[in-house]
């Protein structure tokens, strides 16, 4: 049974870079799109971006060029870096799997809370 | 981006009730809509895709309908396990967007 688990610091200082990792267990990373999604307090879910097993990436234009997503197939992990964070980036961050031809998310992690504060 | 609006934001109901949650899109998304169930501390769970396709293992008391801009998630005969937050997501546009969520709580 494939499972996803997010990990990373729960506190990041303003203007610094948020770094999170998602570990995929019980299955391969090939043939899927691996995404990051977040939910700020009191708000809805927001798609951040994805990486395909080939290395192709895309991200939500609202985050401009602050997003970087990478994939380490040898470790079955993918990672998110979000630069120049502000308090508005405080959220629960989820990793999720999207199938190739379907643009919804069939598998999610439990999420990890990240707070941006000095 | 396509805006998704769910209603109500909070819904109080009792075990055995039938409830309906609505999701409206700011423009037509055909049937490119998914529904998720989310419980605190757990991973969100995909319930329905393409507006009405029930995922494997999802109880048949869950159903989805709609197309274009208006969609509904219906839960027949609510069970204790169904109290959770429900999210809709459009995937007509590559910038996938979600509703703000509907919290289904025990009355």
Interface residues (C-beta under 8 A of the other chain):
Chain A: X4 X43 X44 X45 X46 X47 X58 X60 X61 X62 X94 X96 X102 X103 X104 X105 X106 X107 X108 X109 X110 X111
Chain B: X1 X4 X32 X34 X36 X41 X42 X43 X44 X45 X46 X49 X55 X87 X89 X91 X94 X95 X96 X97 X98 X99 X100 X101
